[in-house]
């Protein structure tokens, strides 16, 4: 069953190890061994995370002699960011409305007019 690319991207981003891998790849290509260094997990476990990232199109691997470096592919992140920006605009509008309401609540209420004084001529 094919899923929406956006669903696959967010699913790939849902795990902290995969997000950390992407952060590392922002600095440049890295091997599986290099990517596994900061984690207390096996290379096969890192490879499974990389497969999820590859399926989402967030990582690609090339062959360089014996080495298979991984590279960040940022296009799916751009698409996810565009989707999120729409919600960012929504929230900005909601906060603008809330601010307007709060401003009206903070204004000094109009003072009631004093009732006319009747002059007592007794």
Number of C-alpha atoms within 10 A of each C-alpha: 3 5 7 8 15 15 12 19 21 14 13 23 19 11 11 10 17 19 15 15 23 23 12 16 18 14 10 12 18 20 14 18 13 13 21 19 12 11 12 9 10 11 16 11 12 20 15 12 17 24 16 18 24 19 14 22 19 23 21 18 17 11 9 8 6 6 12 15 18 23 21 22 17 13 11 18 17 10 14 15 13 12 12 12 12 11 12 13 11 12 12 12 12 12 12 12 12 11 12 12 11 11 10 10 10 9 8 7 8 6 6 6 6 6 6 6 6 6 6 5 4 3
